[in-house]
Amino acid sequence: MYVCSCFGITEQQVREHASAGACTPRQIASASKAGTDCGSCVRRIQGLLGRGGCPRRESAAESAVAALAAPAATAGVAEAA
């Protein structure tokens, strides 16, 4: 099914770009032009990305949590020494 009528971009193409690392509507636009003409497809693209369209988004969130936890863990080690 078409997501962007202006440039003929399909849901499958959006998913392919997302799996290649384009995890925001702006990145999808850079990769495919979808959302850069009339803009009516931007919400649909957001919906696709929010429903597992971007597998790297979850791992990025997990990395951010780990990065925030690391300084606290390191501080505890320094205090114990």
N, CA, C and O atoms as a GROMACS GRO file, in nm:
protein
  324
    1MET      N    1   0.084  -0.117   0.000
    1MET     CA    2   0.000   0.000   0.000
    1MET      C    3   0.089   0.124   0.000
    1MET      O    4   0.194   0.126   0.065
    2TYR      N    5   0.048   0.226  -0.072
    2TYR     CA    6   0.125   0.349  -0.080
    2TYR      C    7   0.112   0.431   0.048
    2TYR      O    8   0.003   0.447   0.102
    3VAL      N    9   0.224   0.482   0.093
    3VAL     CA   10   0.228   0.574   0.206
    3VAL      C   11   0.233   0.716   0.153
    3VAL      O   12   0.161   0.804   0.200
    4CYS      N   13   0.319   0.738   0.054
    4CYS     CA   14   0.339   0.870  -0.006
    4CYS      C   15   0.296   0.866  -0.152
    4CYS      O   16   0.362   0.807  -0.236
    5SER      N   17   0.185   0.930  -0.178
    5SER     CA   18   0.133   0.934  -0.316
    5SER      C   19   0.217   1.026  -0.404
    5SER      O   20   0.228   1.002  -0.525
    6CYS      N   21   0.274   1.128  -0.347
    6CYS     CA   22   0.353   1.224  -0.426
    6CYS      C   23   0.473   1.158  -0.492
    6CYS      O   24   0.506   1.189  -0.607
    7PHE      N   25   0.540   1.067  -0.421
    7PHE     CA   26   0.661   1.004  -0.473
    7PHE      C   27   0.647   0.854  -0.491
    7PHE      O   28   0.744   0.787  -0.525
    8GLY      N   29   0.527   0.800  -0.469
    8GLY     CA   30   0.503   0.658  -0.490
    8GLY      C   31   0.579   0.567  -0.396
    8GLY      O   32   0.627   0.461  -0.437
    9ILE      N   33   0.591   0.607  -0.269
    9ILE     CA   34   0.662   0.528  -0.169
    9ILE      C   35   0.564   0.438  -0.096
    9ILE      O   36   0.459   0.483  -0.048
   10THR      N   37   0.598   0.311  -0.087
   10THR     CA   38   0.510   0.213  -0.024
   10THR      C   39   0.549   0.189   0.122
   10THR      O   40   0.656   0.229   0.167
   11GLU      N   41   0.459   0.122   0.195
   11GLU     CA   42   0.488   0.083   0.333
   11GLU      C   43   0.612  -0.004   0.338
   11GLU      O   44   0.697   0.012   0.426
   12GLN      N   45   0.623  -0.096   0.243
   12GLN     CA   46   0.739  -0.186   0.239
   12GLN      C   47   0.869  -0.107   0.222
   12GLN      O   48   0.970  -0.140   0.285
   13GLN      N   49   0.868  -0.006   0.139
   13GLN     CA   50   0.988   0.076   0.121
   13GLN      C   51   1.023   0.151   0.248
   13GLN      O   52   1.141   0.163   0.283
   14VAL      N   53   0.923   0.201   0.319
   14VAL     CA   54   0.949   0.269   0.446
   14VAL      C   55   1.010   0.170   0.544
   14VAL      O   56   1.106   0.203   0.614
   15ARG      N   57   0.957   0.049   0.551
   15ARG     CA   58   1.012  -0.054   0.641
   15ARG      C   59   1.156  -0.088   0.603
   15ARG      O   60   1.240  -0.108   0.690
   16GLU      N   61   1.183  -0.096   0.473
   16GLU     CA   62   1.320  -0.127   0.428
   16GLU      C   63   1.417  -0.016   0.468
   16GLU      O   64   1.528  -0.044   0.513
   17HIS      N   65   1.375   0.108   0.453
   17HIS     CA   66   1.461   0.220   0.494
   17HIS      C   67   1.480   0.218   0.645
   17HIS      O   68   1.589   0.246   0.694
   18ALA      N   69   1.375   0.184   0.718
   18ALA     CA   70   1.385   0.177   0.864
   18ALA      C   71   1.482   0.067   0.906
   18ALA      O   72   1.562   0.087   0.997
   19SER      N   73   1.476  -0.047   0.841
   19SER     CA   74   1.567  -0.156   0.876
   19SER      C   75   1.711  -0.123   0.840
   19SER      O   76   1.805  -0.180   0.895
   20ALA      N   77   1.729  -0.030   0.746
   20ALA     CA   78   1.862   0.016   0.709
   20ALA      C   79   1.912   0.127   0.801
   20ALA      O   80   2.026   0.173   0.787
   21GLY      N   81   1.828   0.170   0.896
   21GLY     CA   82   1.872   0.268   0.995
   21GLY      C   83   1.799   0.401   0.995
   21GLY      O   84   1.827   0.484   1.081
   22ALA      N   85   1.708   0.424   0.902
   22ALA     CA   86   1.632   0.550   0.900
   22ALA      C   87   1.516   0.537   0.998
   22ALA      O   88   1.413   0.478   0.965
   23CYS      N   89   1.533   0.593   1.118
   23CYS     CA   90   1.437   0.568   1.226
   23CYS      C   91   1.347   0.686   1.261
   23CYS      O   92   1.273   0.680   1.358
   24THR      N   93   1.354   0.792   1.182
   24THR     CA   94   1.267   0.907   1.206
   24THR      C   95   1.206   0.947   1.073
   24THR      O   96   1.260   0.915   0.967
   25PRO      N   97   1.093   1.017   1.077
   25PRO     CA   98   1.034   1.064   0.950
   25PRO      C   99   1.132   1.148   0.868
   25PRO      O  100   1.131   1.142   0.746
   26ARG      N  101   1.213   1.226   0.934
   26ARG     CA  102   1.312   1.308   0.862
   26ARG      C  103   1.414   1.220   0.791
   26ARG      O  104   1.452   1.249   0.677
   27GLN      N  105   1.459   1.113   0.856
   27GLN     CA  106   1.554   1.022   0.793
   27GLN      C  107   1.490   0.946   0.678
   27GLN      O  108   1.554   0.920   0.576
   28ILE      N  109   1.362   0.909   0.694
   28ILE     CA  110   1.289   0.844   0.586
   28ILE      C  111   1.279   0.941   0.468
   28ILE      O  112   1.296   0.900   0.353
   29ALA      N  113   1.252   1.067   0.495
   29ALA     CA  114   1.244   1.168   0.390
   29ALA      C  115   1.376   1.183   0.316
   29ALA      O  116   1.379   1.196   0.194
   30SER      N  117   1.485   1.181   0.390
   30SER     CA  118   1.617   1.191   0.327
   30SER      C  119   1.646   1.072   0.238
   30SER      O  120   1.710   1.085   0.133
   31ALA      N  121   1.600   0.956   0.280
   31ALA     CA  122   1.626   0.834   0.204
   31ALA      C  123   1.534   0.816   0.084
   31ALA      O  124   1.573   0.754  -0.015
   32SER      N  125   1.411   0.871   0.092
   32SER     CA  126   1.313   0.839  -0.012
   32SER      C  127   1.233   0.957  -0.066
   32SER      O  128   1.161   0.941  -0.165
   33LYS      N  129   1.245   1.073  -0.005
   33LYS     CA  130   1.167   1.193  -0.037
   33LYS      C  131   1.024   1.188   0.019
   33LYS      O  132   0.952   1.287   0.010
   34ALA      N  133   0.983   1.076   0.077
   34ALA     CA  134   0.848   1.066   0.134
   34ALA      C  135   0.830   1.172   0.242
   34ALA      O  136   0.913   1.185   0.332
   35GLY      N  137   0.721   1.247   0.232
   35GLY     CA  138   0.691   1.349   0.330
   35GLY      C  139   0.748   1.486   0.298
   35GLY      O  140   0.730   1.580   0.376
   36THR      N  141   0.817   1.499   0.185
   36THR     CA  142   0.880   1.628   0.154
   36THR      C  143   0.799   1.715   0.060
   36THR      O  144   0.838   1.829   0.034
   37ASP      N  145   0.688   1.665   0.007
   37ASP     CA  146   0.608   1.747  -0.084
   37ASP      C  147   0.488   1.804  -0.009
   37ASP      O  148   0.498   1.913   0.047
   38CYS      N  149   0.378   1.733  -0.006
   38CYS     CA  150   0.258   1.786   0.060
   38CYS      C  151   0.257   1.760   0.210
   38CYS      O  152   0.190   1.831   0.285
   39GLY      N  153   0.331   1.658   0.256
   39GLY     CA  154   0.342   1.628   0.399
   39GLY      C  155   0.228   1.547   0.457
   39GLY      O  156   0.229   1.519   0.577
   40SER      N  157   0.132   1.507   0.376
   40SER     CA  158   0.017   1.435   0.432
   40SER      C  159   0.053   1.294   0.478
   40SER      O  160  -0.025   1.232   0.551
   41CYS      N  161   0.168   1.241   0.439
   41CYS     CA  162   0.205   1.105   0.476
   41CYS      C  163   0.292   1.099   0.602
   41CYS      O  164   0.323   0.989   0.649
   42VAL      N  165   0.331   1.212   0.656
   42VAL     CA  166   0.424   1.213   0.768
   42VAL      C  167   0.367   1.138   0.890
   42VAL      O  168   0.439   1.061   0.954
   43ARG      N  169   0.241   1.159   0.920
   43ARG     CA  170   0.181   1.087   1.035
   43ARG      C  171   0.176   0.937   1.010
   43ARG      O  172   0.194   0.857   1.102
   44ARG      N  173   0.151   0.900   0.888
   44ARG     CA  174   0.149   0.757   0.855
   44ARG      C  175   0.288   0.696   0.870
   44ARG      O  176   0.302   0.585   0.920
   45ILE      N  177   0.389   0.769   0.827
   45ILE     CA  178   0.527   0.724   0.844
   45ILE      C  179   0.560   0.711   0.992
   45ILE      O  180   0.622   0.613   1.034
   46GLN      N  181   0.520   0.810   1.071
   46GLN     CA  182   0.541   0.804   1.216
   46GLN      C  183   0.476   0.679   1.274
   46GLN      O  184   0.534   0.612   1.360
   47GLY      N  185   0.355   0.649   1.228
   47GLY     CA  186   0.284   0.530   1.275
   47GLY      C  187   0.357   0.402   1.241
   47GLY      O  188   0.365   0.310   1.322
   48LEU      N  189   0.411   0.395   1.120
   48LEU     CA  190   0.487   0.276   1.080
   48LEU      C  191   0.613   0.261   1.163
   48LEU      O  192   0.648   0.150   1.204
   49LEU      N  193   0.681   0.370   1.186
   49LEU     CA  194   0.804   0.363   1.265
   49LEU      C  195   0.774   0.328   1.410
   49LEU      O  196   0.853   0.261   1.476
   50GLY      N  197   0.659   0.372   1.460
   50GLY     CA  198   0.621   0.343   1.597
   50GLY      C  199   0.573   0.202   1.619
   50GLY      O  200   0.567   0.156   1.733
   51ARG      N  201   0.540   0.131   1.511
   51ARG     CA  202   0.490  -0.006   1.522
   51ARG      C  203   0.596  -0.106   1.478
   51ARG      O  204   0.566  -0.200   1.404
   52GLY      N  205   0.716  -0.088   1.523
   52GLY     CA  206   0.820  -0.185   1.493
   52GLY      C  207   0.882  -0.167   1.356
   52GLY      O  208   0.951  -0.256   1.307
   53GLY      N  209   0.859  -0.052   1.294
   53GLY     CA  210   0.917  -0.028   1.163
   53GLY      C  211   1.067  -0.006   1.170
   53GLY      O  212   1.137  -0.016   1.070
   54CYS      N  213   1.116   0.024   1.288
   54CYS     CA  214   1.258   0.051   1.306
   54CYS      C  215   1.314  -0.039   1.414
   54CYS      O  216   1.302  -0.008   1.533
   55PRO      N  217   1.375  -0.149   1.377
   55PRO     CA  218   1.428  -0.242   1.477
   55PRO      C  219   1.541  -0.184   1.560
   55PRO      O  220   1.564  -0.229   1.672
   56ARG      N  221   1.612  -0.086   1.508
   56ARG     CA  222   1.725  -0.029   1.580
   56ARG      C  223   1.681   0.068   1.689
   56ARG      O  224   1.759   0.098   1.779
   57ARG      N  225   1.559   0.116   1.683
   57ARG     CA  226   1.510   0.212   1.782
   57ARG      C  227   1.512   0.148   1.921
   57ARG      O  228   1.555   0.212   2.017
   58GLU      N  229   1.467   0.024   1.933
   58GLU     CA  230   1.463  -0.042   2.062
   58GLU      C  231   1.603  -0.062   2.118
   58GLU      O  232   1.626  -0.037   2.236
   59SER      N  233   1.698  -0.107   2.036
   59SER     CA  234   1.832  -0.129   2.085
   59SER      C  235   1.898   0.003   2.122
   59SER      O  236   1.980   0.006   2.214
   60ALA      N  237   1.866   0.110   2.053
   60ALA     CA  238   1.920   0.241   2.087
   60ALA      C  239   1.869   0.285   2.223
   60ALA      O  240   1.944   0.342   2.302
   61ALA      N  241   1.742   0.260   2.250
   61ALA     CA  242   1.684   0.296   2.380
   61ALA      C  243   1.751   0.214   2.491
   61ALA      O  244   1.780   0.267   2.599
   62GLU      N  245   1.775   0.086   2.465
   62GLU     CA  246   1.841   0.002   2.564
   62GLU      C  247   1.983   0.050   2.590
   62GLU      O  248   2.030   0.049   2.704
   63SER      N  249   2.053   0.094   2.484
   63SER     CA  250   2.189   0.146   2.498
   63SER      C  251   2.190   0.273   2.582
   63SER      O  252   2.280   0.293   2.664
   64ALA      N  253   2.090   0.357   2.563
   64ALA     CA  254   2.082   0.481   2.639
   64ALA      C  255   2.062   0.452   2.787
   64ALA      O  256   2.123   0.518   2.872
   65VAL      N  257   1.978   0.355   2.819
   65VAL     CA  258   1.955   0.318   2.958
   65VAL      C  259   2.084   0.263   3.018
   65VAL      O  260   2.119   0.296   3.131
   66ALA      N  261   2.154   0.179   2.943
   66ALA     CA  262   2.280   0.122   2.991
   66ALA      C  263   2.384   0.232   3.013
   66ALA      O  264   2.460   0.227   3.110
   67ALA      N  265   2.388   0.331   2.923
   67ALA     CA  266   2.485   0.440   2.937
   67ALA      C  267   2.455   0.524   3.060
   67ALA      O  268   2.547   0.571   3.127
   68LEU      N  269   2.328   0.543   3.091
   68LEU     CA  270   2.292   0.619   3.210
   68LEU      C  271   2.324   0.541   3.337
   68LEU      O  272   2.359   0.601   3.439
   69ALA      N  273   2.312   0.411   3.332
   69ALA     CA  274   2.337   0.328   3.450
   69ALA      C  275   2.487   0.311   3.474
   69ALA      O  276   2.528   0.293   3.589
   70ALA      N  277   2.568   0.316   3.371
   70ALA     CA  278   2.712   0.292   3.384
   70ALA      C  279   2.782   0.390   3.478
   70ALA      O  280   2.860   0.346   3.562
   71PRO      N  281   2.758   0.521   3.468
   71PRO     CA  282   2.825   0.613   3.561
   71PRO      C  283   2.790   0.585   3.708
   71PRO      O  284   2.875   0.599   3.796
   72ALA      N  285   2.668   0.548   3.733
   72ALA     CA  286   2.626   0.517   3.870
   72ALA      C  287   2.698   0.394   3.922
   72ALA      O  288   2.742   0.390   4.037
   73ALA      N  289   2.710   0.294   3.837
   73ALA     CA  290   2.780   0.171   3.876
   73ALA      C  291   2.929   0.199   3.900
   73ALA      O  292   2.988   0.147   3.994
   74THR      N  293   2.988   0.281   3.815
   74THR     CA  294   3.129   0.317   3.829
   74THR      C  295   3.152   0.398   3.957
   74THR      O  296   3.253   0.379   4.025
   75ALA      N  297   3.060   0.486   3.989
   75ALA     CA  298   3.073   0.568   4.111
   75ALA      C  299   3.070   0.479   4.234
   75ALA      O  300   3.145   0.502   4.329
   76GLY      N  301   2.987   0.378   4.234
   76GLY     CA  302   2.979   0.286   4.347
   76GLY      C  303   3.109   0.209   4.365
   76GLY      O  304   3.150   0.183   4.478
   77VAL      N  305   3.174   0.174   4.256
   77VAL     CA  306   3.302   0.102   4.262
   77VAL      C  307   3.411   0.193   4.317
   77VAL      O  308   3.493   0.150   4.398
   78ALA      N  309   3.411   0.317   4.274
   78ALA     CA  310   3.512   0.412   4.320
   78ALA      C  311   3.499   0.438   4.470
   78ALA      O  312   3.600   0.452   4.539
   79GLU      N  313   3.376   0.446   4.520
   79GLU     CA  314   3.354   0.472   4.662
   79GLU      C  315   3.398   0.354   4.746
   79GLU      O  316   3.448   0.372   4.857
   80ALA      N  317   3.380   0.231   4.694
   80ALA     CA  318   3.415   0.113   4.769
   80ALA      C  319   3.567   0.099   4.780
   80ALA      O  320   3.616   0.037   4.875
   81ALA      N  321   3.641   0.155   4.687
   81ALA     CA  322   3.788   0.144   4.688
   81ALA      C  323   3.846   0.243   4.781
   81ALA      O  324   3.968   0.249   4.797
   0.00000   0.00000   0.00000
